[in-house]
Amino acid sequence: MSTLHVSPESVTSMTQESVEELAKRLEQDAYDSAFEGLKDWHLLRALAFQRPELVEKYTYLLDNEPFDEE
């Protein structure tokens, strides 16, 4: 089982443009596997903690909406 690790280099190398592309991929949710989407989500989450100025417009992609199991 592999872990989804976000490297410090991947966070520091992100630009506003690359964050926009990341957010676009997450919005479209057209990944070949769930793990690809989860990897992008983890990167956006790491950016939210370490470089919040880059993800201010995209924090809605990190929100967990409540759901009804009934």
N, CA, C, O and CB atoms as a CASP TS submission, in Angstrom:
PFRMAT TS
TARGET T0000
AUTHOR 0000-0000-0000
METHOD Language model
MODEL 1
PARENT N/A
ATOM      1  N   MET     1       0.848  -1.183   0.000  1.00  0.00           N
ATOM      2  CA  MET     1       0.000   0.000   0.000  1.00  0.00           C
ATOM      3  C   MET     1       0.887   1.239   0.000  1.00  0.00           C
ATOM      4  O   MET     1       1.753   1.379   0.863  1.00  0.00           O
ATOM      5  CB  MET     1      -0.961   0.003   1.224  1.00  0.00           C
ATOM      6  N   SER     2       0.683   2.129  -0.950  1.00  0.00           N
ATOM      7  CA  SER     2       1.495   3.337  -1.012  1.00  0.00           C
ATOM      8  C   SER     2       0.811   4.464  -0.254  1.00  0.00           C
ATOM      9  O   SER     2      -0.413   4.503  -0.121  1.00  0.00           O
ATOM     10  CB  SER     2       1.753   3.748  -2.472  1.00  0.00           C
ATOM     11  N   THR     3       1.635   5.375   0.234  1.00  0.00           N
ATOM     12  CA  THR     3       1.083   6.527   0.932  1.00  0.00           C
ATOM     13  C   THR     3       1.097   7.716   0.001  1.00  0.00           C
ATOM     14  O   THR     3       1.911   7.789  -0.920  1.00  0.00           O
ATOM     15  CB  THR     3       1.870   6.832   2.224  1.00  0.00           C
ATOM     16  N   LEU     4       0.213   8.629   0.239  1.00  0.00           N
ATOM     17  CA  LEU     4       0.158   9.851  -0.546  1.00  0.00           C
ATOM     18  C   LEU     4       0.966  10.901   0.195  1.00  0.00           C
ATOM     19  O   LEU     4       0.493  11.509   1.155  1.00  0.00           O
ATOM     20  CB  LEU     4      -1.318  10.323  -0.785  1.00  0.00           C
ATOM     21  N   HIS     5       2.187  11.102  -0.265  1.00  0.00           N
ATOM     22  CA  HIS     5       3.090  12.034   0.385  1.00  0.00           C
ATOM     23  C   HIS     5       3.267  13.255  -0.493  1.00  0.00           C
ATOM     24  O   HIS     5       3.517  13.139  -1.693  1.00  0.00           O
ATOM     25  CB  HIS     5       4.447  11.374   0.683  1.00  0.00           C
ATOM     26  N   VAL     6       3.137  14.423   0.107  1.00  0.00           N
ATOM     27  CA  VAL     6       3.379  15.673  -0.589  1.00  0.00           C
ATOM     28  C   VAL     6       4.743  16.165  -0.133  1.00  0.00           C
ATOM     29  O   VAL     6       4.955  16.430   1.051  1.00  0.00           O
ATOM     30  CB  VAL     6       2.246  16.735  -0.307  1.00  0.00           C
ATOM     31  N   SER     7       5.654  16.284  -1.070  1.00  0.00           N
ATOM     32  CA  SER     7       7.007  16.705  -0.715  1.00  0.00           C
ATOM     33  C   SER     7       7.063  18.216  -0.506  1.00  0.00           C
ATOM     34  O   SER     7       6.286  18.959  -1.106  1.00  0.00           O
ATOM     35  CB  SER     7       8.008  16.279  -1.804  1.00  0.00           C
ATOM     36  N   PRO     8       7.971  18.662   0.333  1.00  0.00           N
ATOM     37  CA  PRO     8       8.151  20.111   0.514  1.00  0.00           C
ATOM     38  C   PRO     8       8.487  20.803  -0.809  1.00  0.00           C
ATOM     39  O   PRO     8       8.094  21.947  -1.036  1.00  0.00           O
ATOM     40  CB  PRO     8       9.261  20.385   1.544  1.00  0.00           C
ATOM     41  N   GLU     9       9.213  20.105  -1.672  1.00  0.00           N
ATOM     42  CA  GLU     9       9.564  20.681  -2.963  1.00  0.00           C
ATOM     43  C   GLU     9       8.338  20.909  -3.833  1.00  0.00           C
ATOM     44  O   GLU     9       8.249  21.909  -4.545  1.00  0.00           O
ATOM     45  CB  GLU     9      10.547  19.785  -3.685  1.00  0.00           C
ATOM     46  N   SER    10       7.400  19.983  -3.774  1.00  0.00           N
ATOM     47  CA  SER    10       6.199  20.143  -4.593  1.00  0.00           C
ATOM     48  C   SER    10       5.374  21.341  -4.127  1.00  0.00           C
ATOM     49  O   SER    10       4.729  22.009  -4.935  1.00  0.00           O
ATOM     50  CB  SER    10       5.347  18.867  -4.548  1.00  0.00           C
ATOM     51  N   VAL    11       5.400  21.607  -2.832  1.00  0.00           N
ATOM     52  CA  VAL    11       4.653  22.752  -2.296  1.00  0.00           C
ATOM     53  C   VAL    11       5.362  24.060  -2.652  1.00  0.00           C
ATOM     54  O   VAL    11       4.715  25.014  -3.083  1.00  0.00           O
ATOM     55  CB  VAL    11       4.492  22.628  -0.757  1.00  0.00           C
ATOM     56  N   THR    12       6.670  24.111  -2.477  1.00  0.00           N
ATOM     57  CA  THR    12       7.385  25.364  -2.739  1.00  0.00           C
ATOM     58  C   THR    12       7.474  25.688  -4.221  1.00  0.00           C
ATOM     59  O   THR    12       7.640  26.852  -4.586  1.00  0.00           O
ATOM     60  CB  THR    12       8.776  25.296  -2.158  1.00  0.00           C
ATOM     61  N   SER    13       7.366  24.686  -5.082  1.00  0.00           N
ATOM     62  CA  SER    13       7.471  24.945  -6.519  1.00  0.00           C
ATOM     63  C   SER    13       6.163  25.421  -7.140  1.00  0.00           C
ATOM     64  O   SER    13       6.147  25.821  -8.305  1.00  0.00           O
ATOM     65  CB  SER    13       7.933  23.700  -7.227  1.00  0.00           C
ATOM     66  N   MET    14       5.083  25.387  -6.397  1.00  0.00           N
ATOM     67  CA  MET    14       3.782  25.769  -6.949  1.00  0.00           C
ATOM     68  C   MET    14       3.700  27.273  -7.172  1.00  0.00           C
ATOM     69  O   MET    14       4.175  28.068  -6.361  1.00  0.00           O
ATOM     70  CB  MET    14       2.653  25.315  -6.021  1.00  0.00           C
ATOM     71  N   THR    15       3.084  27.643  -8.291  1.00  0.00           N
ATOM     72  CA  THR    15       2.825  29.040  -8.625  1.00  0.00           C
ATOM     73  C   THR    15       1.314  29.245  -8.657  1.00  0.00           C
ATOM     74  O   THR    15       0.548  28.286  -8.564  1.00  0.00           O
ATOM     75  CB  THR    15       3.480  29.434  -9.996  1.00  0.00           C
ATOM     76  N   GLN    16       0.897  30.481  -8.786  1.00  0.00           N
ATOM     77  CA  GLN    16      -0.537  30.752  -8.886  1.00  0.00           C
ATOM     78  C   GLN    16      -1.137  30.019 -10.090  1.00  0.00           C
ATOM     79  O   GLN    16      -2.253  29.505 -10.021  1.00  0.00           O
ATOM     80  CB  GLN    16      -0.795  32.273  -9.000  1.00  0.00           C
ATOM     81  N   GLU    17      -0.391  29.980 -11.177  1.00  0.00           N
ATOM     82  CA  GLU    17      -0.880  29.306 -12.382  1.00  0.00           C
ATOM     83  C   GLU    17      -1.002  27.797 -12.172  1.00  0.00           C
ATOM     84  O   GLU    17      -1.977  27.185 -12.607  1.00  0.00           O
ATOM     85  CB  GLU    17       0.050  29.593 -13.562  1.00  0.00           C
ATOM     86  N   SER    18      -0.024  27.203 -11.513  1.00  0.00           N
ATOM     87  CA  SER    18      -0.103  25.757 -11.291  1.00  0.00           C
ATOM     88  C   SER    18      -1.208  25.408 -10.298  1.00  0.00           C
ATOM     89  O   SER    18      -1.806  24.336 -10.390  1.00  0.00           O
ATOM     90  CB  SER    18       1.242  25.220 -10.786  1.00  0.00           C
ATOM     91  N   VAL    19      -1.483  26.297  -9.356  1.00  0.00           N
ATOM     92  CA  VAL    19      -2.588  26.069  -8.418  1.00  0.00           C
ATOM     93  C   VAL    19      -3.921  26.171  -9.160  1.00  0.00           C
ATOM     94  O   VAL    19      -4.851  25.417  -8.873  1.00  0.00           O
ATOM     95  CB  VAL    19      -2.539  27.090  -7.242  1.00  0.00           C
ATOM     96  N   GLU    20      -4.015  27.096 -10.108  1.00  0.00           N
ATOM     97  CA  GLU    20      -5.229  27.209 -10.915  1.00  0.00           C
ATOM     98  C   GLU    20      -5.475  25.924 -11.705  1.00  0.00           C
ATOM     99  O   GLU    20      -6.611  25.457 -11.794  1.00  0.00           O
ATOM    100  CB  GLU    20      -5.128  28.411 -11.873  1.00  0.00           C
ATOM    101  N   GLU    21      -4.420  25.356 -12.273  1.00  0.00           N
ATOM    102  CA  GLU    21      -4.553  24.094 -13.002  1.00  0.00           C
ATOM    103  C   GLU    21      -4.960  22.953 -12.073  1.00  0.00           C
ATOM    104  O   GLU    21      -5.797  22.122 -12.425  1.00  0.00           O
ATOM    105  CB  GLU    21      -3.240  23.749 -13.707  1.00  0.00           C
ATOM    106  N   LEU    22      -4.363  22.923 -10.891  1.00  0.00           N
ATOM    107  CA  LEU    22      -4.705  21.923  -9.885  1.00  0.00           C
ATOM    108  C   LEU    22      -6.183  22.026  -9.517  1.00  0.00           C
ATOM    109  O   LEU    22      -6.889  21.019  -9.468  1.00  0.00           O
ATOM    110  CB  LEU    22      -3.826  22.093  -8.629  1.00  0.00           C
ATOM    111  N   ALA    23      -6.637  23.230  -9.263  1.00  0.00           N
ATOM    112  CA  ALA    23      -8.044  23.444  -8.903  1.00  0.00           C
ATOM    113  C   ALA    23      -8.970  23.057 -10.048  1.00  0.00           C
ATOM    114  O   ALA    23     -10.039  22.490  -9.824  1.00  0.00           O
ATOM    115  CB  ALA    23      -8.281  24.908  -8.510  1.00  0.00           C
ATOM    116  N   LYS    24      -8.560  23.363 -11.268  1.00  0.00           N
ATOM    117  CA  LYS    24      -9.376  23.008 -12.438  1.00  0.00           C
ATOM    118  C   LYS    24      -9.533  21.490 -12.533  1.00  0.00           C
ATOM    119  O   LYS    24     -10.624  20.983 -12.797  1.00  0.00           O
ATOM    120  CB  LYS    24      -8.739  23.565 -13.741  1.00  0.00           C
ATOM    121  N   ARG    25      -8.430  20.772 -12.315  1.00  0.00           N
ATOM    122  CA  ARG    25      -8.511  19.297 -12.352  1.00  0.00           C
ATOM    123  C   ARG    25      -9.450  18.783 -11.263  1.00  0.00           C
ATOM    124  O   ARG    25     -10.254  17.882 -11.502  1.00  0.00           O
ATOM    125  CB  ARG    25      -7.103  18.665 -12.179  1.00  0.00           C
ATOM    126  N   LEU    26      -9.342  19.364 -10.064  1.00  0.00           N
ATOM    127  CA  LEU    26     -10.204  18.918  -8.965  1.00  0.00           C
ATOM    128  C   LEU    26     -11.673  19.237  -9.250  1.00  0.00           C
ATOM    129  O   LEU    26     -12.554  18.439  -8.932  1.00  0.00           O
ATOM    130  CB  LEU    26      -9.769  19.576  -7.643  1.00  0.00           C
ATOM    131  N   GLU    27     -11.936  20.393  -9.844  1.00  0.00           N
ATOM    132  CA  GLU    27     -13.319  20.753 -10.176  1.00  0.00           C
ATOM    133  C   GLU    27     -13.902  19.821 -11.234  1.00  0.00           C
ATOM    134  O   GLU    27     -15.063  19.421 -11.141  1.00  0.00           O
ATOM    135  CB  GLU    27     -13.387  22.202 -10.667  1.00  0.00           C
ATOM    136  N   GLN    28     -13.106  19.478 -12.231  1.00  0.00           N
ATOM    137  CA  GLN    28     -13.587  18.614 -13.309  1.00  0.00           C
ATOM    138  C   GLN    28     -13.735  17.168 -12.850  1.00  0.00           C
ATOM    139  O   GLN    28     -14.578  16.434 -13.368  1.00  0.00           O
ATOM    140  CB  GLN    28     -12.640  18.684 -14.501  1.00  0.00           C
ATOM    141  N   ASP    29     -12.928  16.759 -11.891  1.00  0.00           N
ATOM    142  CA  ASP    29     -13.004  15.417 -11.301  1.00  0.00           C
ATOM    143  C   ASP    29     -13.064  14.329 -12.378  1.00  0.00           C
ATOM    144  O   ASP    29     -13.898  13.425 -12.318  1.00  0.00           O
ATOM    145  CB  ASP    29     -14.231  15.312 -10.384  1.00  0.00           C
ATOM    146  N   ALA    30     -12.170  14.434 -13.358  1.00  0.00           N
ATOM    147  CA  ALA    30     -12.141  13.463 -14.454  1.00  0.00           C
ATOM    148  C   ALA    30     -10.847  12.655 -14.395  1.00  0.00           C
ATOM    149  O   ALA    30     -10.129  12.546 -15.389  1.00  0.00           O
ATOM    150  CB  ALA    30     -12.277  14.175 -15.826  1.00  0.00           C
ATOM    151  N   TYR    31     -10.564  12.103 -13.251  1.00  0.00           N
ATOM    152  CA  TYR    31      -9.346  11.329 -13.049  1.00  0.00           C
ATOM    153  C   TYR    31      -9.543   9.892 -13.500  1.00  0.00           C
ATOM    154  O   TYR    31     -10.653   9.360 -13.474  1.00  0.00           O
ATOM    155  CB  TYR    31      -8.920  11.369 -11.582  1.00  0.00           C
ATOM    156  N   ASP    32      -8.443   9.277 -13.914  1.00  0.00           N
ATOM    157  CA  ASP    32      -8.495   7.860 -14.300  1.00  0.00           C
ATOM    158  C   ASP    32      -8.669   6.958 -13.084  1.00  0.00           C
ATOM    159  O   ASP    32      -9.230   5.867 -13.186  1.00  0.00           O
ATOM    160  CB  ASP    32      -7.224   7.467 -15.061  1.00  0.00           C
ATOM    161  N   SER    33      -8.183   7.423 -11.928  1.00  0.00           N
ATOM    162  CA  SER    33      -8.369   6.650 -10.698  1.00  0.00           C
ATOM    163  C   SER    33      -8.624   7.605  -9.537  1.00  0.00           C
ATOM    164  O   SER    33      -8.270   8.783  -9.589  1.00  0.00           O
ATOM    165  CB  SER    33      -7.129   5.752 -10.410  1.00  0.00           C
ATOM    166  N   ALA    34      -9.232   7.082  -8.514  1.00  0.00           N
ATOM    167  CA  ALA    34      -9.504   7.895  -7.331  1.00  0.00           C
ATOM    168  C   ALA    34      -8.213   8.372  -6.673  1.00  0.00           C
ATOM    169  O   ALA    34      -8.180   9.433  -6.049  1.00  0.00           O
ATOM    170  CB  ALA    34     -10.340   7.104  -6.327  1.00  0.00           C
ATOM    171  N   PHE    35      -7.153   7.580  -6.817  1.00  0.00           N
ATOM    172  CA  PHE    35      -5.890   7.934  -6.186  1.00  0.00           C
ATOM    173  C   PHE    35      -5.262   9.178  -6.811  1.00  0.00           C
ATOM    174  O   PHE    35      -4.597   9.948  -6.117  1.00  0.00           O
ATOM    175  CB  PHE    35      -4.927   6.772  -6.276  1.00  0.00           C
ATOM    176  N   GLU    36      -5.464   9.382  -8.108  1.00  0.00           N
ATOM    177  CA  GLU    36      -4.953  10.584  -8.757  1.00  0.00           C
ATOM    178  C   GLU    36      -5.645  11.823  -8.193  1.00  0.00           C
ATOM    179  O   GLU    36      -4.994  12.829  -7.912  1.00  0.00           O
ATOM    180  CB  GLU    36      -5.152  10.504 -10.284  1.00  0.00           C
ATOM    181  N   GLY    37      -6.941  11.748  -8.032  1.00  0.00           N
ATOM    182  CA  GLY    37      -7.679  12.862  -7.452  1.00  0.00           C
ATOM    183  C   GLY    37      -7.296  13.105  -6.008  1.00  0.00           C
ATOM    184  O   GLY    37      -7.186  14.251  -5.572  1.00  0.00           O
ATOM    185  N   LEU    38      -7.093  12.031  -5.270  1.00  0.00           N
ATOM    186  CA  LEU    38      -6.703  12.159  -3.870  1.00  0.00           C
ATOM    187  C   LEU    38      -5.321  12.783  -3.747  1.00  0.00           C
ATOM    188  O   LEU    38      -5.071  13.551  -2.818  1.00  0.00           O
ATOM    189  CB  LEU    38      -6.729  10.794  -3.181  1.00  0.00           C
ATOM    190  N   LYS    39      -4.434  12.467  -4.658  1.00  0.00           N
ATOM    191  CA  LYS    39      -3.095  13.058  -4.653  1.00  0.00           C
ATOM    192  C   LYS    39      -3.186  14.575  -4.859  1.00  0.00           C
ATOM    193  O   LYS    39      -2.526  15.336  -4.151  1.00  0.00           O
ATOM    194  CB  LYS    39      -2.211  12.413  -5.752  1.00  0.00           C
ATOM    195  N   ASP    40      -3.992  15.010  -5.818  1.00  0.00           N
ATOM    196  CA  ASP    40      -4.182  16.445  -6.044  1.00  0.00           C
ATOM    197  C   ASP    40      -4.825  17.105  -4.830  1.00  0.00           C
ATOM    198  O   ASP    40      -4.434  18.207  -4.443  1.00  0.00           O
ATOM    199  CB  ASP    40      -5.044  16.683  -7.292  1.00  0.00           C
ATOM    200  N   TRP    41      -5.810  16.440  -4.228  1.00  0.00           N
ATOM    201  CA  TRP    41      -6.480  16.997  -3.062  1.00  0.00           C
ATOM    202  C   TRP    41      -5.493  17.182  -1.906  1.00  0.00           C
ATOM    203  O   TRP    41      -5.523  18.200  -1.215  1.00  0.00           O
ATOM    204  CB  TRP    41      -7.646  16.091  -2.632  1.00  0.00           C
ATOM    205  N   HIS    42      -4.624  16.198  -1.702  1.00  0.00           N
ATOM    206  CA  HIS    42      -3.628  16.307  -0.639  1.00  0.00           C
ATOM    207  C   HIS    42      -2.648  17.446  -0.908  1.00  0.00           C
ATOM    208  O   HIS    42      -2.218  18.128   0.022  1.00  0.00           O
ATOM    209  CB  HIS    42      -2.869  14.990  -0.489  1.00  0.00           C
ATOM    210  N   LEU    43      -2.300  17.648  -2.154  1.00  0.00           N
ATOM    211  CA  LEU    43      -1.415  18.756  -2.500  1.00  0.00           C
ATOM    212  C   LEU    43      -2.106  20.085  -2.224  1.00  0.00           C
ATOM    213  O   LEU    43      -1.490  20.988  -1.658  1.00  0.00           O
ATOM    214  CB  LEU    43      -0.986  18.669  -3.978  1.00  0.00           C
ATOM    215  N   LEU    44      -3.355  20.223  -2.606  1.00  0.00           N
ATOM    216  CA  LEU    44      -4.092  21.458  -2.333  1.00  0.00           C
ATOM    217  C   LEU    44      -4.214  21.682  -0.832  1.00  0.00           C
ATOM    218  O   LEU    44      -4.096  22.814  -0.363  1.00  0.00           O
ATOM    219  CB  LEU    44      -5.489  21.414  -2.981  1.00  0.00           C
ATOM    220  N   ARG    45      -4.444  20.638  -0.092  1.00  0.00           N
ATOM    221  CA  ARG    45      -4.553  20.737   1.368  1.00  0.00           C
ATOM    222  C   ARG    45      -3.223  21.189   1.977  1.00  0.00           C
ATOM    223  O   ARG    45      -3.208  22.044   2.863  1.00  0.00           O
ATOM    224  CB  ARG    45      -4.983  19.378   1.973  1.00  0.00           C
ATOM    225  N   ALA    46      -2.116  20.625   1.512  1.00  0.00           N
ATOM    226  CA  ALA    46      -0.800  21.032   2.011  1.00  0.00           C
ATOM    227  C   ALA    46      -0.541  22.496   1.685  1.00  0.00           C
ATOM    228  O   ALA    46       0.007  23.233   2.506  1.00  0.00           O
ATOM    229  CB  ALA    46       0.310  20.147   1.409  1.00  0.00           C
ATOM    230  N   LEU    47      -0.930  22.912   0.502  1.00  0.00           N
ATOM    231  CA  LEU    47      -0.774  24.320   0.125  1.00  0.00           C
ATOM    232  C   LEU    47      -1.608  25.224   1.018  1.00  0.00           C
ATOM    233  O   LEU    47      -1.171  26.318   1.375  1.00  0.00           O
ATOM    234  CB  LEU    47      -1.165  24.529  -1.339  1.00  0.00           C
ATOM    235  N   ALA    48      -2.796  24.781   1.380  1.00  0.00           N
ATOM    236  CA  ALA    48      -3.663  25.584   2.245  1.00  0.00           C
ATOM    237  C   ALA    48      -3.011  25.845   3.596  1.00  0.00           C
ATOM    238  O   ALA    48      -3.214  26.906   4.187  1.00  0.00           O
ATOM    239  CB  ALA    48      -5.009  24.886   2.443  1.00  0.00           C
ATOM    240  N   PHE    49      -2.237  24.895   4.084  1.00  0.00           N
ATOM    241  CA  PHE    49      -1.557  25.067   5.362  1.00  0.00           C
ATOM    242  C   PHE    49      -0.254  25.846   5.230  1.00  0.00           C
ATOM    243  O   PHE    49       0.065  26.679   6.078  1.00  0.00           O
ATOM    244  CB  PHE    49      -1.281  23.721   5.981  1.00  0.00           C
ATOM    245  N   GLN    50       0.493  25.577   4.170  1.00  0.00           N
ATOM    246  CA  GLN    50       1.832  26.132   4.056  1.00  0.00           C
ATOM    247  C   GLN    50       1.922  27.402   3.208  1.00  0.00           C
ATOM    248  O   GLN    50       2.802  28.235   3.425  1.00  0.00           O
ATOM    249  CB  GLN    50       2.735  25.105   3.488  1.00  0.00           C
ATOM    250  N   ARG    51       1.028  27.546   2.260  1.00  0.00           N
ATOM    251  CA  ARG    51       1.032  28.723   1.381  1.00  0.00           C
ATOM    252  C   ARG    51      -0.409  29.164   1.117  1.00  0.00           C
ATOM    253  O   ARG    51      -0.863  29.154  -0.027  1.00  0.00           O
ATOM    254  CB  ARG    51       1.768  28.415   0.035  1.00  0.00           C
ATOM    255  N   PRO    52      -1.120  29.548   2.164  1.00  0.00           N
ATOM    256  CA  PRO    52      -2.556  29.831   2.038  1.00  0.00           C
ATOM    257  C   PRO    52      -2.891  30.927   1.037  1.00  0.00           C
ATOM    258  O   PRO    52      -3.999  30.949   0.501  1.00  0.00           O
ATOM    259  CB  PRO    52      -3.107  30.213   3.370  1.00  0.00           C
ATOM    260  N   GLU    53      -1.966  31.829   0.775  1.00  0.00           N
ATOM    261  CA  GLU    53      -2.242  32.907  -0.178  1.00  0.00           C
ATOM    262  C   GLU    53      -2.504  32.368  -1.592  1.00  0.00           C
ATOM    263  O   GLU    53      -3.166  33.023  -2.396  1.00  0.00           O
ATOM    264  CB  GLU    53      -1.070  33.894  -0.206  1.00  0.00           C
ATOM    265  N   LEU    54      -1.989  31.192  -1.882  1.00  0.00           N
ATOM    266  CA  LEU    54      -2.192  30.612  -3.211  1.00  0.00           C
ATOM    267  C   LEU    54      -3.544  29.927  -3.374  1.00  0.00           C
ATOM    268  O   LEU    54      -4.017  29.757  -4.497  1.00  0.00           O
ATOM    269  CB  LEU    54      -1.100  29.624  -3.502  1.00  0.00           C
ATOM    270  N   VAL    55      -4.165  29.536  -2.280  1.00  0.00           N
ATOM    271  CA  VAL    55      -5.393  28.741  -2.394  1.00  0.00           C
ATOM    272  C   VAL    55      -6.639  29.432  -1.848  1.00  0.00           C
ATOM    273  O   VAL    55      -7.683  28.801  -1.684  1.00  0.00           O
ATOM    274  CB  VAL    55      -5.209  27.443  -1.681  1.00  0.00           C
ATOM    275  N   GLU    56      -6.528  30.717  -1.570  1.00  0.00           N
ATOM    276  CA  GLU    56      -7.678  31.439  -1.008  1.00  0.00           C
ATOM    277  C   GLU    56      -8.946  31.245  -1.826  1.00  0.00           C
ATOM    278  O   GLU    56     -10.026  31.066  -1.264  1.00  0.00           O
ATOM    279  CB  GLU    56      -7.365  32.919  -0.911  1.00  0.00           C
ATOM    280  N   LYS    57      -8.823  31.277  -3.143  1.00  0.00           N
ATOM    281  CA  LYS    57      -9.996  31.154  -4.021  1.00  0.00           C
ATOM    282  C   LYS    57     -10.513  29.728  -4.132  1.00  0.00           C
ATOM    283  O   LYS    57     -11.602  29.504  -4.659  1.00  0.00           O
ATOM    284  CB  LYS    57      -9.660  31.666  -5.398  1.00  0.00           C
ATOM    285  N   TYR    58      -9.742  28.759  -3.638  1.00  0.00           N
ATOM    286  CA  TYR    58     -10.089  27.356  -3.878  1.00  0.00           C
ATOM    287  C   TYR    58     -10.346  26.553  -2.612  1.00  0.00           C
ATOM    288  O   TYR    58     -10.408  25.324  -2.660  1.00  0.00           O
ATOM    289  CB  TYR    58      -9.001  26.702  -4.652  1.00  0.00           C
ATOM    290  N   THR    59     -10.495  27.229  -1.489  1.00  0.00           N
ATOM    291  CA  THR    59     -10.706  26.491  -0.243  1.00  0.00           C
ATOM    292  C   THR    59     -12.011  25.700  -0.262  1.00  0.00           C
ATOM    293  O   THR    59     -12.144  24.720   0.471  1.00  0.00           O
ATOM    294  CB  THR    59     -10.703  27.448   0.939  1.00  0.00           C
ATOM    295  N   TYR    60     -12.961  26.100  -1.073  1.00  0.00           N
ATOM    296  CA  TYR    60     -14.221  25.346  -1.164  1.00  0.00           C
ATOM    297  C   TYR    60     -13.983  23.917  -1.642  1.00  0.00           C
ATOM    298  O   TYR    60     -14.791  23.029  -1.370  1.00  0.00           O
ATOM    299  CB  TYR    60     -15.200  26.055  -2.112  1.00  0.00           C
ATOM    300  N   LEU    61     -12.880  23.690  -2.350  1.00  0.00           N
ATOM    301  CA  LEU    61     -12.564  22.338  -2.811  1.00  0.00           C
ATOM    302  C   LEU    61     -12.096  21.443  -1.670  1.00  0.00           C
ATOM    303  O   LEU    61     -12.051  20.221  -1.812  1.00  0.00           O
ATOM    304  CB  LEU    61     -11.497  22.391  -3.894  1.00  0.00           C
ATOM    305  N   LEU    62     -11.751  22.048  -0.548  1.00  0.00           N
ATOM    306  CA  LEU    62     -11.289  21.276   0.605  1.00  0.00           C
ATOM    307  C   LEU    62     -12.389  21.011   1.616  1.00  0.00           C
ATOM    308  O   LEU    62     -12.239  20.145   2.479  1.00  0.00           O
ATOM    309  CB  LEU    62     -10.157  21.992   1.279  1.00  0.00           C
ATOM    310  N   ASP    63     -13.477  21.734   1.524  1.00  0.00           N
ATOM    311  CA  ASP    63     -14.563  21.580   2.484  1.00  0.00           C
ATOM    312  C   ASP    63     -15.225  20.230   2.341  1.00  0.00           C
ATOM    313  O   ASP    63     -15.481  19.751   1.236  1.00  0.00           O
ATOM    314  CB  ASP    63     -15.591  22.684   2.312  1.00  0.00           C
ATOM    315  N   ASN    64     -15.493  19.632   3.474  1.00  0.00           N
ATOM    316  CA  ASN    64     -16.261  18.389   3.492  1.00  0.00           C
ATOM    317  C   ASN    64     -17.706  18.742   3.787  1.00  0.00           C
ATOM    318  O   ASN    64     -18.026  19.259   4.858  1.00  0.00           O
ATOM    319  CB  ASN    64     -15.699  17.373   4.547  1.00  0.00           C
ATOM    320  N   GLU    65     -18.556  18.466   2.847  1.00  0.00           N
ATOM    321  CA  GLU    65     -19.958  18.768   3.055  1.00  0.00           C
ATOM    322  C   GLU    65     -20.609  17.640   3.845  1.00  0.00           C
ATOM    323  O   GLU    65     -20.350  16.462   3.600  1.00  0.00           O
ATOM    324  CB  GLU    65     -20.679  18.982   1.708  1.00  0.00           C
ATOM    325  N   PRO    66     -21.466  18.023   4.807  1.00  0.00           N
ATOM    326  CA  PRO    66     -22.177  16.984   5.543  1.00  0.00           C
ATOM    327  C   PRO    66     -23.134  16.222   4.625  1.00  0.00           C
ATOM    328  O   PRO    66     -23.672  16.783   3.670  1.00  0.00           O
ATOM    329  CB  PRO    66     -22.947  17.597   6.721  1.00  0.00           C
ATOM    330  N   PHE    67     -23.332  14.972   4.918  1.00  0.00           N
ATOM    331  CA  PHE    67     -24.265  14.197   4.102  1.00  0.00           C
ATOM    332  C   PHE    67     -25.146  13.357   5.011  1.00  0.00           C
ATOM    333  O   PHE    67     -24.794  13.055   6.151  1.00  0.00           O
ATOM    334  CB  PHE    67     -23.509  13.297   3.089  1.00  0.00           C
ATOM    335  N   ASP    68     -26.276  12.997   4.485  1.00  0.00           N
ATOM    336  CA  ASP    68     -27.250  12.204   5.206  1.00  0.00           C
ATOM    337  C   ASP    68     -27.129  10.762   4.760  1.00  0.00           C
ATOM    338  O   ASP    68     -27.263  10.463   3.574  1.00  0.00           O
ATOM    339  CB  ASP    68     -28.681  12.736   4.980  1.00  0.00           C
ATOM    340  N   GLU    69     -26.878   9.874   5.693  1.00  0.00           N
ATOM    341  CA  GLU    69     -26.699   8.466   5.345  1.00  0.00           C
ATOM    342  C   GLU    69     -28.008   7.720   5.211  1.00  0.00           C
ATOM    343  O   GLU    69     -28.007   6.548   4.833  1.00  0.00           O
ATOM    344  CB  GLU    69     -25.847   7.790   6.371  1.00  0.00           C
ATOM    345  N   GLU    70     -29.105   8.351   5.505  1.00  0.00           N
ATOM    346  CA  GLU    70     -30.406   7.676   5.433  1.00  0.00           C
ATOM    347  C   GLU    70     -30.943   7.625   4.039  1.00  0.00           C
ATOM    348  O   GLU    70     -32.029   7.089   3.815  1.00  0.00           O
ATOM    349  CB  GLU    70     -31.400   8.353   6.319  1.00  0.00           C
TER
END
